[in-house]
Amino acid sequence: MRVLGLDYGSKTVGVAVSDPLGLTAQGVEIIRRKSENKMRQTLARIEELIKEYQVEKIVLGLPKNMNNTLGDRAEKSLELKATLERRTGLDVVMWDERLTTVSANRVLMESGVRRENRKDYVDEIAAIFILQNYLDYNYNKR
């Protein structure tokens, strides 16, 4: 069963997908949009990726505050969850994404990626971390 991982931001969505066995996460792309409210093309692209990779479930990052409360960004993620479930018919699992962007930046820094180039990759790597954490949790639960 393939799972799609999403890191939803104000102007980008990082995308990762699992292997068919649901063990590892690989980066796919970053979907970019000009405005936060311009979601039609973003949703259409996500639907294309679901078909292309034969995805059966979506994991969407939930950006909780460090004190475990939900802020404005988390509310927007919950709205996206409802929209994705309605449009795709798939289950959308919310997954705590705290510090995934920090971890993604650290990996890029350690890999020698220049600061000005990190923004080109950070959302995709954050999506990989979100999805991989979910996959590891489910594997260890078995």
Sequence and secondary structure as in RCSB ss.txt:
>XXXX:A:sequence
MRVLGLDYGSKTVGVAVSDPLGLTAQGVEIIRRKSENKMRQTLARIEELIKEYQVEKIVLGLPKNMNNTLGDRAE
KSLELKATLERRTGLDVVMWDERLTTVSANRVLMESGVRRENRKDYVDEIAAIFILQNYLDYNYNKR
>XXXX:A:secstr
 EEEEEEE SSEEEEEEE TTS  EEEEEEEE SSTT  HHHHHHHHHHHHHHTEEEEEEEE B TTS B HHHH
HHHHHHHHHHHHH  EEEEEE TTHHHHHHHHHHHTT  HHHHTTTHHHHHHHHHHHHHHHHHHHH 
